[in-house]
Amino acid sequence: MEVKVLCNAETIEAVAETVSTCSRSGLNMQHMIGDLEKPVHLYDWKTFLALLFIPLKNI
């Protein structure tokens, strides 16, 4: 299997631009940590989902 290199990014901003331009459907969106206009939110999904689902042992 051949891997095709799409760009030669030297900065984190260049990597973010690559994410934006390489998404055909627009689902891949870059978010920079520390950006006050578009903050990155982190969630405790395990605790949240525990309210909605019953854990099953040995899965």
N, C-alpha and C positions, 0 to 999 in steps of 0.2 A: 504494500500500500504506500503510495507516494503522498508525502505531506507537502502542501503548497504554502509557501510563505507569502502572506499578503502585504506585509509592510515591514520596515525595519524601524521599530519604535525605539527611541532613545530616552523618552521622558514618559512620565505617567499620563500627562496630557495627551501624548501621541497614542498611547494605548487606549485611552478613553475615546478618542476620535475614531480609532479603528473599530471599537465596539459599535459606535453609532452608525458608521458607514457600512458595516458588514451585515447588518440586520436587514434582510429583505422585507420582512413583515413589520418591522418596527418594535418587536417584542423585546429585543435586547437594548437596554438603556443603561448608560453609564451614570454612576453617581460617585462624586468625589467626596471622600471623608473630609470634613471640615468646611464644606460649602454651606454657608449660612442661608442661602436662598433655596437650596434643595437639600435639606439635611437627610442623612441616612438614619432610618429608624431601625432599631434592633428589638426583637420580641422574644419572649420566653415561650416558645411554641409548645413545649412539653407541658407546662403548667396550664396554658390556655386550652389545649386539646384534651387534657385530663378532665376538664369540666364537661366535655361533650361526649367522650368515649369511655368505655370500660376497658381497662388493660387486660389482655389475655396472656396467661403464662405460657412459657415454652414455645413461643412462636419464633 
